Amino acid sequence: MANKFDLIVIGMGPSSIFLAYELIQKHNAKSVLLIEEGKRVEERFCPIERTGKCIHCKPFCNITSGFSGAGAFSDGKLSLYNEEDDEIYVGGNLHEYIGVEKTKRLIDYADDIYLKFGADKKLEGTEHKDEIKRIYDKAKKEGINLINIPIRHLGTEKSHEIYKKIEKYLEDNGINMMFRTIVDDLIVEENKVIGVKVKKVDKVDEDVELENIYADKVVLAVGRKGANWLTDLCDKHHISTRPGTVDIGIRYELPDSVMKKVNDYMYEGKFIGRPEPFRDKVRTFCQNPSGFVANEVYDNDLTLVNGHSYKDKKSTNTNLAILVSHNFTYPFNKPIDYGRNVAKNLNELGDGNIVVQRLGDIYRGKRTWENELKENSVVPTLKTAVPGDITFALGYRTMTDILRFIRSLDKVIEGFANPDNLLYGPEIKFYSNKVDIDNHFETSMKNLYCIGDGGGMTRGLMMASCSGIELARILSK
């Protein structure tokens, strides 16, 4: 492989993939290199179903690393928009850089690409307008806002098939890909990036000479998995950033029967509240009807909880995240470190595993025991979760926000606060300190660009994909 390219992209999540796809359409893909620490999508699988427990795959978790990124291995939902909306309510702040109408057209374009590669043509949330309005009105009375937008559900297993086709398309059209490779550093001259320093993952713990690969331009597209790496990189090279957000919370599991109306009418309800006394933003996220709670492992064996929803494989439970947004100011501006400490403490309580607790036990001020979980009416779908007490580590403010939000939502969805419902922890969404970029997505370092979730611009598959497409069009000019 050559050691000089027109463009190097770090990461192979949706933002990177769609950047490469659009460069092909613009006939500008002759000298592009994508670098990824994980494996090809067809080689990614989680052994937990075979082993019965998380074995902490080395050197990286197959759920969080590899072609298509971590998001595609959760439940594979594409959030679209309502034509009448004059705002983009879901997916980050891409529209703040390029405008709402342009963002809508990008969503249409990206959606067509997903359909071209085999996405389900059915859109959730486009019917039952009257029923959705009734839920919206009930939520409004409780100080909760319901965001209802069309959703295209790929499904975890179908996502793999779609991204495998895209992977082949990129390679067939000349995109160079380097897997199982770590970008150790940037090569910088006079505040201008000219390349990257890399080494293979099987040499990650060895003191080996780094390989230099040069490029005219470099794109940071590392996703949430790379948020910590990106923060360190920006600090080292004095790349301009602003304090970011960390979302800390739990994965909530309850019967499908409780969520039936929301599941049937919208598939995913996005509820947002600001409960007293702290008025923090609390939201539901990544709802999985008839889904499965799952765990994923980040750097330093940090284990977080997530959720999957398949097209064919079904449970009788719905799971969703309840997340509290945390923003810090002077003198503390390290949201990633804060979130990692919360996760580390919960992991230690669970002996390296996810902790699960019954809602009723939290109200009673006690931990959940194994025998109680076995007799619980809500049967946990994450079999490796350890019953315990998440309140030991989650924090008073975060826990208060979550419990008050659950009680408020129970007035909208009867049974949402049933004592047998389950809370798994920790669920944390890491974002780098928000990287300062101009309207061409260029950072304060010349020829260095940033897109996707890791740098704080987007959240989710669709918007990450759109950011890649837009940057490809910018670079092609």
N, C-alpha and C positions, 0 to 999 in steps of 0.2 A: 504494500500500500504506500502511496505517496506520502511525503511529510509536509506538503503544502497544498492548501485548499482555498477556494474563494470564501467558504463559510464553514465554520464548525458550530454545531449545536450541542450543548451539554444537556443530556437527558433525552428520553424517548417516550415521554408521556404525550397526551393528546395535542398540546400546543406545539411540540416539536414535530410530531407526525403530520399535522395539518400544515405546518410551515413547509415541510418537504413536499407534501402533495401539491400545494399551490405553486411552489417553485417549478415543479414539473409542468403544470399547466401554462406557466409563463415562459417555459423553455429556458429556465435559468438554473437547472439542476445538475449541470455537468461536473461541478467540483464542490460537492457538499458532503460533509461528514457528520453523522450523528454518533454520539458517544454515550454509552449506557453502562452502568455498573452491574445491572442484572442480566437476565437471560432473554432469549427469543420468546415470543408469546407462546409458541407451541411447546416450549420446554418448562413453562411455569405451571406448577401445581403445588397444592398444599397437602402434605402427607398426613394431616391430622385425622382425616377420615379412615386412613389405614392404620395409624398408630394409636389413635384414641387420645392423643395428647399432643401439644405443641412441642416439637423437638428443636425449636430455635435454629432453623436452617442457617448454615454458614456458607459464605460470609454475609449473605443478605437474605432477608425474608422474601420468599417468592411472591407473597401477596403484595408487598410494598415496592418491590424493585422489578424492573424488566420492561420490555416493549409494551407500551400502552399504559404504563404507570400504575399507581395504586388505585385510582378511581375506577378503572375498568374492572377491577376485581372485587368491587363492593356489590353494587346491584345494577350498574349500567343504566342510569336514567339521564335522558336529555331534556333539560328544562327549556321550553320555548318562550312564547310571549303572547299576549293578547293584542291584536291589531289596534284596538281602541286605546290602549294604555299609552300615556305620554311619558312613561318612566320604565326603566328596566329594574325590576324588583328583586331578581335572583341572579346570582352568579358573579358578584364582584362589581368593579367600577370601570370596566372597559369602556362603557358608554361615556364616561366623563372625559375620556381622551379623544373619542372619535364621534360622539353624538349618538342620540337614541335611534334616529332613523337609520343611520348607517349600521349600527349594531344589529338592528332588526333584519336588515338585508343580509348581513353576515350570518346570522342565525339560520335564515332560510337557505343560504348557500351551503352551510355546514350540514344542515339537516338533510339536504339532497344528497350530499356525499355519503352520509351514513346509510341512507336508503339505497343508494347505488351499490353499496357493499353488503346489503342484506338485512338492514334494520327492519323491525316490524312496522308496517304501514299504519297500524292502529295508533290513534292519539287518545290518551286518557285526559279526562277533565274538560272535554269540549261539549258534552251533553249535560242534561240535568241542571240547567241554569237556575231554575226556581228552587230546587232542593239545596243547591250550593248557597244560594242567596239566604235561605233560612238559617243555615249553619253560620254564615258570615254575620248575620244580624245578631244571633245569640252570642257569638264570640265578642262582637263589638260591645255588647252590654257589660261584659266582664273585663273590658279593657284590653282585649286581645284582638289583633288584626289577623285576618285570614287572607293569605295570598294564594289565589287560584290561577294557575297558568297551565296551558297544555303540556303534557309530559309524554315523551316517547320512551317506553320501557324496553331496553335491550335485553335485560336478563343477564345474570352473571355468566352463564355458560355460553349464551349467544354472543356476548361481547367478545369472548375469546375467538370465536369463529370470524367475526367481523374484522377484528384487528389483525388476525392472521392473514386475511385477504389483503388488507391494506399494507401490511409488512411486505408481502410478496410483490404487490404493485410497486412499492417504492424501490425495492431491489431490482425489479425487472426494468425500471426506468432510470437506473444509473445512480441511485442514492447509495453512498457508501455508509456502512454501519459497522461500528466497533462495539461489540458486546463484552461484558465481564471486564470492563476497564474503568478505572477510577481516574477522574481528573483531580490531580493533587494540587495544581496551582495554575494561575494564568502566567503567560509571558508578557511582560509590560515594558515598554520603552517610552519615556517622556509622557506618561499618562495616556498612552495609547496601547491597546491590546494588540498583540501580533501573533498570539498562539496560546497553546496550553501545554502543560506538563502532565503526562499520564503514566500509569503503570497498571499491570494486570491484577485482578482481584486475588489471584492465588499468590501474589507477592505482597499482599496488603500489610502483613506484619513483618516484612523483611526490609532491610536497608539496601534497596537496590537503586541503581541509577535510573532516573526518570527519562522517559522518551519525550522529546520535544516535537510537537506537531504545530505547524505554522498556518496562519489564515489571515485573510484581509479583514474579516469580521468574525466575531464570536457572539453567540446567543446563549444566555442563561435561561434554561427551560427545565428547571430541576424539580418542580412540583413541591408538594408539602413534605415529601420524604427528604428533600434536600434543603429544607428551610434552615436548619442549623448550620450546614455546610456553607450556605449562601451568606448567612450572617457573618460567619468567621471570615469569609472571603472579602466581603465588603469592608469589614474592620481593617483587615490587613492592607488592602490597597486604597483605603480612604475613599471608597465609592459612596456617594451621598445616599443616605437613607433617612427615614423617619421612624419613630417608634411605632410598632405594629400592634396587632391584636392577637390574643390567643383565646380560643374558644374551649372552655373546660366544662365537662358535664358527665352525663351517664347515657347508657343505652337502655331504653325502657321497653319492656316486653309485656304484652297483655293479649287477651284472647282476640281473635279475628272478629268474634261476635260483637265486641264492644266497639270496634272500629269499622263495622260493616258499612255504615252510610258514607263515611269518609273514603274508605277503600273503593266502594262501588261508584261513587260519584266523581271522585278526583284522583283516585289511586294514591296520591300523596298530598296531604294537607300541610301547608306551611303556615304554622301558627306562630305569631310573634307577640310577646308581651313585655311589660316593664313593671314587674311586681314591686310593691312597697316592701321594705322601706328604702331599698338601695336604688331602685329604678334602673337596674342594669338591664341590658337587652337580653332576653331569654327567648330561644326559638326552638322549634322542632326542625329536624333535618333528617334527610335520608330515611324516609319511611318505607318499610318493606312488608307489604301485605303477604300473609302466609309465608313469611321469610324465616331466616335463621340468623341468630346472633353468631358472630365470628370474632376471632382475635387475629391481630397482625403485629408483627415484631419490627421495631425500628432499631436504630443504632444503639449499641451498648445493651442489647437484649431488653429494651424497653417495650413492654407488651401493652397494647391498647385494644379496646373493643371496637367493633364495627358491626355492620349488618349486611346480609346478602338477601337477594330475592331472585329466584330462578324462574324461568319460563315454564318448566315442566315439573320440577321437584317442589313439593309444597309441604308446609307445616300447618298447624291450626292457630298459630300465633302471629301477631303483627309486632314488629320491633321498629323503633325510631330513636333518634338521638334527641336529648334535651340538652342544649348547650347554652352556657352563659358567657357572654363576651367580656373579656377582661382587657382593659387598657391602663397602662401605667405611665406616670409622669415623673419628673425629677423628684428625688435623686435616683429612683430605680426605673430603668427602661429596658429590662431584659425579660420580655414576656415568654420567650422560649424556655429560658432557664426556670422561670416560675412554673410553667406547665410541666416541665420534665421532673421537677422536684415533687409535684403532686403525684405524677404517674409513678415515680420511683417508690414513694411511700406506700401507695396502694399495691404495687407489685410485691413489695416486701410483706405486706399483710396477707397476700394470697400466695406466698411462697413462689413468686414468679408467674402466677396465673392471674386471670381476671377474677375479681371479687364480685359475688352476686348477693343481693339482700332483698328480702321481701319488704314492700312499702310499709306494711303494717308493723313490722318489727322496728322500723325507723321511728314510727310514731310512738311505739312503746318504749323507745330508748334502749333497745337490746339488739344484739347481733342475731343473725340467722344461723341455725344449726342444720347439719346434714339431714337429720331425721325429719325436721320441719319442712325442708325443701322437698323431700320425697313425698310428703303428704299434701303438698301445696296444690291448689286447683290449677294454677298456671305452671305447666311443666317446662323447665328451661330447655331451650334448644342448643345452648352451648354447654355440652356435657363436661367440658374441662374446667368450667368456672367453679371457684371455691366459695362456699357460703361463708359469710363473715359480716363485717361492719364497715361500710365505705365511709361513714361519717367520721371515722378516726383520721382520715387523710384528706377528704375532699374540701374541707374548710367551711367555716360557719356561714360566710357570706354566700358562697356558691350553693351550699346545701339549702340555705333559707330561700334563695331565689328559685331553686328547682322545686322545692316542696310547695311553695305558694303558687307557683305556676301550675303545678299538677292539680292543686285544689281548685284553681280558677277554671282550668280546662275541663274539670269534672262537671261543672255546671253547663258546659257546652256539649260534652260527650259523656253521657251517663255511664258510669263504671270506670272512667279513666283513673279515678283515685281508689280503686278497689284494693284492699289490704294485701291481696294475694299477687298483685302485679309486681314485677321484678325490676330491680335496678342493677345494672352491671357497670363496673367502673374499672379503669377510667376511660372515658371517651374524650380525646383531646385533638383539636385541629390546629396544627402548628402552621404558622406563616412566618416568613422572614420579616425582620423590620422592613417596612415598605420601601422598596428601592425607588429612588427618585428617577423618573424618566421623562423625556419630553414627548411631544405628540408623534414622534417617530419611534418611540419605545427605546431610544438611546439613553444610556446611563450617563453619569458625570464623567465616565472614562470613554475616550474616543473609540468608536467602532465596537463598543460592547453594548449589547442589547439585552433586554429582559422581558420575558412573557410568561404567562401561565400563573399557576397558583402559588408557587414558591416565593415569588417576589411580591405577592400581595395584590396583584392586579385582578386576578380572577378567582372564582371558586366553583369548581365543578367541570364536568366533561365538556359541556357545550361551549361555555365561555372560554375555556382554555383553548379549545379547537379554533374558535373565532379569532383569538389573539394571534395564533400562529398564521392563520390565513391573511390577516391584515398586515402582519410584519412582512410576509412574503411579497405582498403587493407593494409595500413601501420599498423594500430592498430591490425589487425588480425595476423600479423607476430610475 
